[in-house]
Amino acid sequence: MRKPFTVTKALRSVSAALFLGAMAMAPVHAEDWPTKPIRLVVPAPPGGITDGVARLIAHQLQTNLGQAVIVDNKPGGSAVIAERAVMNTPADGYTLMVAPSSVWTDFPFTVKTPYDVQKTFTYVADVASMVHMLVANTEFRPTTIQQVFDYARQSKDPVNVANLSPGTRSDMLGELLSEKSGRKITVVPYKGSAPAMVDLIGNQVQLTFEVVTNAAPLIKSGKLKPIGIASPTRSRLLPDVPSFAEQGMTDFVLPDASVGVFVLSSMPKPLVLRIRQEMEKIMHSPKFKEQLQAQGFDAPKESSMDELQQKMLATVEQNRKILSKLGVASAAK
């Protein structure tokens, strides 16, 4: 005969369920991490710059930690799809995001989201530096940044600069170029680098800002023409191309972007520091630096966690001033 189900038994069942639930949600101790595979969410398709860096990180992490590390590409939506994927997981160190630093410093000003990116995510480490440069169609006559401005102001023919994607550093640099030309250069939006490059080579647009890593092979093969490096110094990949600063455009230089690792800001601090520690091991690895350079990337300047956060905040403030000057509506709250 079945025994009656009493209130006491019901309470015991509820207590047991709550206990098991609490155990399931118990915080991961930093010293025990990781005990299962790690996922690196990437807001870009396979084969691009960010994906390349993510795969180098994944290989090194897997070697160092003895756990499987999976790269999960979630392109589109100006990084929103990837961000949502990370936000829908626990802040336990098993889902990280590898993305350009610009998703934190640039995108919030031009990409509207129902959440605050800068409060939701913490940038843990720079891993690879991303230097941008201005490139032109080979039929475009100017060869320096000043000549570009002079030509745009005097020419009856339209001069267009491709914006590779909304919210990106290319977007901001394109708007700045247009403003400095007296709006004689028109910004043309594209959905990614590939279609913009097809139109640039075909002379449907005359200019664009592209990462040196992507632009260098096209320049060396004669498909594009370099105008200048949008950085204080030259790039080792194109040592003969002068920087904007060298060309007298010191006010047209933005901090170099980078690719690095983001975690949810709700993650316990000891775990954040543990992940940062693993990133430092990777960044200090001679083999990793060699692989990074072999793929055309540069290692970023070394910095502490505090210095990195200060750099990010300084870039945000600089972007805010630039966009305010340009009259571009800010999506940041």
N, C-alpha and C positions, 0 to 999 in steps of 0.2 A: 504494500500500500504506500502511495506517494505521500511524503510528509508535506504539511501545509507550508506555503511560502509566506513567512512572517515578515513584519516590518523590520525586525532586527536583521534578518537575512538580507533584506533588500538594501539596508544601510551598509551592511558589510560588503555587498556586491558593488555598491556605488563607491565606497572607500577604496576597494581594490582597483576599480577602474581608474579612479583619480590618481592613485599611487602609480599605476602603470603609465598613465598619461604623463605624469610629472617626470617619471624616469625617462620617457621618450623625449621629453623636451629639455632634459637636463643639459646644462651648458657643456660644450666640449672643452676639456682642459688643454691649454696650449701645449703642455709637455707631451700629451698623448697624440696630438695631431701629426700626421693623418693616419687613420685606421681603415680608410676605404678610398676608392678612386676619387680624383679631383676633376672637376669640369671647368674648362676655361671658355667662357662665352665671348665670342668675337663679333662686333657689329659690322662685319665686312664679309664678302664672299671669299672662298678659297682662292689662293694665288696672289692676293694683293699684299701690300706692305704690312698691314696690321696682322694679317693671317700668317705671314712669314715669320714675324717676330714671335707670335703666339706659339708657333710650332717649335721654334728654338727653345722657348721657355718650357714648353711641355716636355720636350726631350730631356732637358737638363734637370727639371724638377723630378721627373720619373727616375732618372739615374740617381739623384741625390737622396730621394725619399723612399724609394723602393715600392712606390704605389703607382698604379696606372693613372695617367693624366690625359684627359680627352679634350680635344679642341672642338667646340660646338659653334659653328658659324651661323649667325642670325643677322643677316644684312637687312638693310631697309629702314625706313622711318626715321632717318637721321639719328640712328643709334637707339631710338625708343624701343624697338622690338627686343634688342639685346638687353637693355636696361630692365625692361619688364620681366624678362626671363630670369634675371638675377634677383629682382625684387620679390618674385614669387617663390623663392627658396629660403630656407633658414640661414641665418647669419652664422653658420658654423664652420666656415672655412673650406667647404667642399664645392662651392660654386663661386668662382672669381670672374672678373671681367678684364680682358686684355683689350685696350682701346687707346686711341689717341688722347693725349691730355686735353685736346680741344673740346672733347665732349663735356668737360667740366668748366673750361675757361672761356670757350667761344660759343658753343651751341646754346647755352641757356639764354643768350641775348637774342637769338634769332629763331629758335625752335620752341614753340609753345608745348608744354607738357602739363598734365594735371598734378604733377609732383615737382618738388624742388630738387633738381639734380645735385646741386652743391650741398644740400643737407642730407640727401639720401646716400651719396657715395663718398668714400674717402680714397684719395689717390695715395697708394702705398709706395710706389717706386717708379722712377724713370728707368726704362730699359734700353731704348733706342732713340737717338735723336732724329728729328725730321726737319730738314732745312728746305724751305721753299725758294723757288726762283721764278723769274718772269721769262717765259719763252715765247717765241713768235713764229709765225709762218715764214718759210724761207724767202718768200717773195716780198715780205714786209721790209721796207727800206731802212728804217731806223735800226741802229745797233747799240745804242745806249739809252738809259732811262730818260735823260733829258731830251734826246732826239725824239723819243716816243711822244713826249708832251708837246714839243714844238710841231711835230708832224700832225698830231691830232688837232691842234688849234688852227693850223693853216690849211689842212687838206679838205677838199670838198667831198672826198670819199669817206664813208663811215668807217670808224675804227671800233671794233668790238672786242671785249675781253670775256672769255668764258668763265663762268662761275661753276666749278666742278660739282658742287652740291651745296644746298642751303645749310647755313650754320657752320661751314668749315672755314679753315684759315684761308682757303682760296676765295671764299665768299667775301671775307673781310678785306683781304688784300685787293680784290677786284674793286670793291666799293671805294677803297682809299685811293686807288689809281684813278678811278673816274673822278673823284672829288678834286684831286690835285691837277687834273687836266681841265678843270672848269666845266666838268660834265660833258666834255667833248668825246669821251670814251664811254661807250654803252656797255653795261654789264648784261650778259646773256646767260640765264640760268640753264644748267644741265643736270641730268640725273646720273651723275657719276663721271669718272675720269675717261672711260673708254669712248663713249659717244662724243665727248668734248674733243678728245684727241683726233678722232676721225674728221671732225669739222675743222679743227685747227690745221691739220695737214692739208685738207682740201680747200683751205682759205675761205671757209664760210665765216669763221671768226679769225681775228688776227693775232690775238694774245691770250695767254692764260697763266695763272700761277700754279705750278705743279711741284711736287716734292722732287728734290734733286735725284733721288734714287730712281724714280720713274722717268724723269726727263733725260738723264745722262745718256742712256742707250740710244734714244731718238736723236739726240744732238750729235753723237758720235757717228751715227749712220747717215747723217745729213738730212734727216726728215724735219728737224726743227732747228731754229736759230736761238742761241742764248742772248738775253738782254742783261741780266744781272741776278745776283744772289740776294734775296731779301733777308739778309742777316748781316751782323757786324763784320764778319770775316768770310773768306772764300771757302769753298767746299773742296775737300781732298779728292772728290770724284771728278771735279772740273776745275783744276787749279788755275787754268788760264782765264776763267770767267770772273771779272771783278764783282765785288759786293756792291750793294746800293750805297753803303757808307763810303766806300772808296770813290763812288761816282758823285759824291757830294750830297746824297740824300740821307743824311743821318736821322731825319725825322720820319723816314719811311722804312724803319727797321722795327720789326716785331720780335719778341722773344721766340726762339726756336720752339716749335712744337715737339712732342715726343710721343712714343708709344710706351705704355706701362700698364701696371696692374691696379685695378680698382677693387675695393671691397665695400660691402654695405656698412654704413656708418653705425648701425646698430650692433655691429660685431663687438664682442668683449675686447677691451684694449690689449690684454695679454696675448690674445690670438692674433690681433692685428700686428703686434710687434713680432710674433713668431713668424708670420708670413713675410713681414718685412725682412727679417733675418735670413730667410731662405732666398729672398730676392737678392740680398746683398751677396750671398754666396755665389749666386749665378753671375752677378755683374762683375765680381772680382775674379771669375774663372778665366784664365788665359784662353782656354779652348772656346768658351762662349764668345769672347771678344773676337777671336779669330773667325768664328762662324758668322758673327754679326757683320764684320767687315767684308767677308767673302760674298755676302748677299747684298752688299752695297749700303749697309747701315753704318751709322756712327754711334759709338758709345757716348752717352750723355756725361756731363760733368758730374763728378761725385758730390753728393750732398746728404746731409742727415735728414731724418724724417721732418724735423722742425724746419730746416732750410727749404726742403721741398714744398712744405705747406706755405711758407712765406713767398716762395717763387710763384706758386699757383695764385695766391691772393693778389700779388703784385700784377700778374698778367690779367687777372679779372678786372682790376681797377684801370689798367691801361686800356683794355678793350672797351670798358664803359665810357672812358673819355673819348676814344676814337669814334665810337658809334653815336655818342651824343653830338659830336662835331659833325658827323655825316648826316645826322637827322634820321638815322635808322631806328625804327621802333624797337624798344627792348622788350623781350619776353620774360626777362628775369624779374623775380618778385623782390 
